[in-house]
Amino acid sequence: MQDLPPIGGYEPVQWKRNLPARGFRPVIYFWLITGAMGFGFYRYYKGVDEQRELARERQWARFYLEPLLLAEEDRNVARRYFSEKKRQELVRESMSEEDKAKFDKEIYHDKSKTRLPRYTAGPHPSEH
């Protein structure tokens, strides 16, 4: 004789785990992350705009200060030129006559141009 299932069948076998869901639904996490990223991008681009505005202000300040900076540079070049002349006079006083002749001999024979160094950032105002 063969065993048969009970009348009405066997009870269903519980093969899944019955764990309660923890946390929010996934769509809520999606919108929270999207909102946080949107706020971050907003703040980032506001910072980029601020940096661009500061760079523009620095550039315009430089434009307005350029004549003053050129005048300061010219004064510095003149100061160095005259101090070098004074040092040459001090050296010349302690030389013998033949050394003075060598010292006074011109190195450059072209007197048509004055060549002074210029250290500037940007074009000279006369070039505008």
Summary of the structure (lengths in Angstrom):
residues: 128
radius of gyration: 43.1
end to end distance: 115.4
largest distance: 143.8
contacts: 186
relative contact order: 0.06
helix: 62%
strand: 0%
